[in-house]
Amino acid sequence: MPFNLCLGAYVPGFRVPCGTVPRSLFWDTEDPYHYVRLQSLPADTATELSGESLGEDLLIVGGEDHKTGQANDAEERYARLEAWTRERFPMAGTRCCQWSGQVLETMDGLASINRNPLDGPNIFIAAGDSGQGMTHGTIAGRLLTDLIMEREHPWASLYDPARKTLGGAERFVKENVNVALQYGAWVTGGDVCSTDDIVAATGAVVRRGLTKVAAYRDKAGTLNECVDAPVPIEIRRVRMLVCPGADTSDSAALTMLRQSLDSMQWDIEQTAVETLTSELAARIALDPPAILYIAALPPRGLAHARYLCKRLRDSSPELQIVVGRWGQKCNCKLEREQLEQAGATFVTTSLAETIQLLKSRLPLLNREPVSSTIPATSRPLPALVSAGH
């Protein structure tokens, strides 16, 4: 699903006299931007919200968006929205209601309105409005009705959650780099290197493995510690090589897969699209991974995926090969048989199915030794790109 980021948005409502604000949709180009619309109040609603006589509308003002989980100052944001509103709409009366919610923005700005590729054919979604909920809501009512009634609709592919969104790939990477930075506290050091550095009547945070420990040494010199989580035991990460079958859309799918897996359990390397089959075979022969995952998104990629399976199965008979055909709705059984005959160990048709399969295989893979014929420090990595989470 081509979601780029999730934003927390804030919306206060103000009562205004009828006729003082034009009935239009307003928004500006600031960052974060503001948006305004007017809502008529039924008789009972107007009385409930304002406590006064009728003849009023509700002025709805939204904005002050931020990435979900990266701010905790809701009241300050409501206050800034109120100040912004009163400067531009002096007729605004009492702030009579307010709420906040999530805004899902997609990589291309279009909503996801169609069958959910991660579920069965009878599950439909309308999400990722990117701040255009009224427009997309109207489109969803028409589009989903046609899909449920099994009628053709000219916009079905345009709003399909499984559509290719290459144009937004650069923005996707930039936004998620920011998200990754939020986890910096997990890998940064403590205040001191060791508890030996803590003098009497002082305290400090100490890094211990994957956790941080709050330590305090009292006046008598006794050390007291508080651990935020049990110190984890050493975990063997399972090595997986992931390979795009055809183009950059397959690479984007692999990026989603890598971000969905626990980096403490999986050591993932991703090959570039231009990697030759001979280079890939040589890489695996020299340093075999526990699993090779090939992303081959429909409608393309089947023939090349079969070719890869056959070549790699011939050169590495013990290799576990998984092929991802996410979003495939037709000929699933036939394609699965063709890929398995070519050498695939498993075939998955969605991101959710892939994650479920890998998690189910994890205990077995952790017990299976993977041999290497050359030292780790001298392993060649032809045409590999960074695979860090």
Order of alpha helices (4+ residues) and beta strands (2+ residues): beta-beta-beta-alpha-beta-alpha-beta-beta-beta-alpha-alpha-beta-beta-beta-beta-alpha-beta-alpha-beta-alpha-beta-alpha-beta-alpha-beta
